[in-house]
Amino acid sequence: MAARRLPPGALSLKQFLRRQQVLQLYRKILRAIRDVPAEADRHYLKDWARQEFRRNKDATEEDAIRMMITQGNMQLQELQRTIKLAKS
């Protein structure tokens, strides 16, 4: 069987799946931010999320990316809890 060659710049399967996880987390965070009651807070949180994801966009170390995804999920849960408390 001949070895398949990926085009230059193509992601491996593992990289592709990890990228999907990151994008899914980003979308979940932005959706959660929509529920923040104060517009100024929404704007601040949206800028914060964009800045954090842009700051880490060039990360390539697998363990570091996994750790950042875990931290992002914890921050998302904390944000959701805070929004829930603010609404009650």
Secondary structure, 3 states (H helix, E strand, C coil): CCCCCCCCCCCCHHHHHHHHHHHHHHHHHHHHHCCCCCHHHHHHHHHHHHHHHHHCCCCCCHHHHHHHHHHHHHHHHHHHHHHHHHHC
